[in-house]
Amino acid sequence: MPQILSTKEANLFRQVIRDYEEKRYRAGLKAAEQILKRNPKHGDTMSMKALIMNAQGKTEEAFNLAKEALKVDFKSHICWHVYGILYRTNKNFEEAIKAYKFALKLEPESQQIQRDLAILQVQTRDYEGYVQSRFAMLKARPQLRQNWTALAIAHHLEGNLQEAERILTTYEKSVSVAPSKTDFENSEALLYKNSIISEQGETERALEHLEQECKKCLDRLAVMELRARYLAELGRKEEAETAYRALIDRNPDHTDYYKRLVDVLGLTAEDEAAQKAIFDEYSAKYPRSDAARRLPLDFLTGDEFRTAAKAYLGLMFNKGVPSTFANLKHLYSDSFKKDTLPSLAEEYLQEAEGSNAEASSDSSKGVGAALFFLAQHYNYHMSRDLTKALEYVEKAIQLDPKSVDFQMTKARIFKHQGDIAKAAEAMDQARLLDTKDRYINTKAAKYQLRNNENEKALNTLGLFTRAETVGGPLADLIDMQAMWFLTEDGEAWQRRGNVALALKRYHTVFNIFDIWQEDQFDFHSFSLRKGQIRAYVDMIRWEDKLREHPFYFRAALDAVKLYLSMYDKPEGVNGANGNNANGEDAAEKKKAAKKAKKEAQKAEKEAAERAAKQNPNKAQKDKEEEVKKKDDDPNGVKLAETKDPLGDAMKFLEPLLQFSPKNIEGQIAGFEVYIRRKKYVLAAKCLKAAQALDENHVKVQELAATMQKTMDGVLESLAPKVQEALKTELA
Amino acid sequence: MAEPQPPTIHEGATDDIETTTSKPAASAEDRKAAAALSNLDSNNTTDNTSTQVDQAAATNALNSVSAVSEKKLPVEASAKSKVKVDAADVSLLVAEFEVSKARATELLRQNDGDAVKTIRAFLQPAF
């Protein structure tokens, strides 16, 4: 039987909860212990104590105590709820859902538990369960619009569009007073409903709904864009034309509007003149619009192109637009354009020389801009001539020795020449021309990393990181999720043979994606409360394919390859993975790691002291939080000591294959891992995918040979059904 | 770094004892904040002037919704479970494909319970 508290102790219990919510963990713990002194078997208090301990980072003890609490009082929904929360914070969502469900059975009226359960269900994409939870929540409070919208979203995510729409309509019908014009939630809900109608493929009805219901929606742009799109899809060309023209008037630099306008007008690629006329019209109407001048270069050919390009380049050079080359290089797939553009730039230079007028004192304009363009042209991989590139960039630098852009291009030319050390040095010189420019600072650090100067790069970046971050620039870069840095740093460490730190960086990138996934938690309730549901649904869908991000791909592929090399050469890759061949090295590295740890602790302590001086109350809180944050393997030594590199590689590999199946590098890496793990069906799957992507890839042919050879040896030992399938499929 | 719990959730099973309004606030500032908070809450939870909901209408609407939501479920379940699968095939696929038992069963069912057919289908590029 649960113990019953006296009034005084019940008050104290409430205090414990308050302390927990406001993160006064010490006070809460003290109060909880005070209750337990008299009532050592009070389950709810034990649970609260466990919750506080968990927040302080004592996970194991917390779980033990929570289990004790359940033994004492297994019919308490508080105990079960806490048990669920413990699982949740430790990311065991499945168990957490079970515990929440049990708590809910004991206390079906608790909205708190119901809400926690619902959030967990949508987080784990258990849409069926989410629909049920949302339905229960709606039943409990049907007067709240949020609950209706939420149920609609649940149906929508589950793929039941009609039901989603019906829920929204049902709510709309039950409202007796028309919502005010400025009701944001209403406005968003209407547009959300419109998107659901459109997703069902009923464009006609979507247009109708949009025109009747969404006229006054606050997101005017969305309404205009949707309307134009629907009209175009329905083939109502004249109206669509007007709609797109209205959009261009709103934003004459939105390239997509022009493309759609051309489509709606039914102009084909051959209709150069007619297309040009449209763009001419708009460049006359909006002289400051870049899109209207630049886009014709995409479709124009021959002399028409030459004339238009000449005008465009002249304008850009006179203005001194540094991104001119970057804006035009996509044209280089057309060899005529690739040859015409530089000759136009040369012409421009000759004309400028001929007139011999000191155009302006600003070197980034006129001649300087043309020289810069040509330097970039000859540095670009499709039109590379590094000697010429260097010539032009030197001329440009002569004109203005203090230009960061010119110096930066020079460094890139060195890089393409293959002299990475010289490139890094040149980039650092460029950086010194403007030490307050974060872009060039980042660029310089990246070049240092390419030159395997990890420490120097960190110092360079340290000029821009927050000085007060505990743990220095590295900790700040991790906090800020600077993934480009982590990946480049890892690759540099790998080149230097430091497997431990390389793995550490790749794992850190991996964890950042985990954090992104977890960040969703906040939005399941927040977005609803704010009524921003269209953005919410977009986010959910984005999260579902989060790891197709190129940043993930690169770091994960690096990690898989590194694990493969660790498996193939257990020793010799480095000294840190426990082999005596390099014992001395290992000992040294351990020493270094120890030293680094000590330094980190020292820095932490100092920072804490500094903070304490500024704000004595805050310091304590920080300390409590920090307990959780501490990394027990800051240098990746434990990662490098792995006994099962292929198993560790799987963590990186699976999302690679799932989310970027069309990347041949991923399939190749997948094959290499699976064949070593003797998972022949999976290896064959990767091989077949790679062959489908590019049969003539050198590596793919190599893999096929490996597969064949391996099969010859092991086929007999496989299960008959596997044998049969592999024989037919690999034939 | 992600917080362990979103700020909008009150951790702890505090529902039955939670007394948001009777919290003794530490300072005047806190009291003001608390007042603002509870105002916010009431705006959100009880009927808002701008979107007044007819309680009776809402309940009615709810009834029509519940009728449909519940009758939907049993139909789907029956279609899938028709195909019989061999437990040995399931464990073979679990080992070869490295998937869960449920997924292996599902894949087998999609291929009429034929393991060879399932493996061959699995080997086809999924794009």
Interface residues (C-beta under 8 A of the other chain):
Chain A: A10 F13 R14 I17 R18 Y20 E21 D44 S47 M48 L51 A55 H77 I78 C79 W80 H81 V82 I85 T89 A103 E107 S110 Q111 Q112 I113 R115 D116 I119 V131 F135 L138 K139 R141 P142 Q143 L144 R145 Q146 L151 E163 R166 I167 T170 Y171 K173 S174 V175 S176 V177 P179 S180 D183 E185 N186 D479 I515 E518 D519 F521 D522 H524 S525 F526 R529 K629 P661 K662 K679 Y680 V681 L682 A684 K685 K688 A689 A692 L693 A719 K721 V722 E724 A725 L726 T728 E729
Chain B: M1 A2 E3 P4 Q5 P6 P7 T8 I9 H10 E11 G12 A13 T14 D15 D16 I17 E18 T19 K23 N44 T45 T46 D47 S50 T51 Q52 V53 D54 Q55 A57 A58 T59 N60 A61 L62 S64 V65 S66 V68 S69 D89 L92 E96 F97 E98 A115 V116 I119 R120 F122 L123 Q124 P125 A126 F127
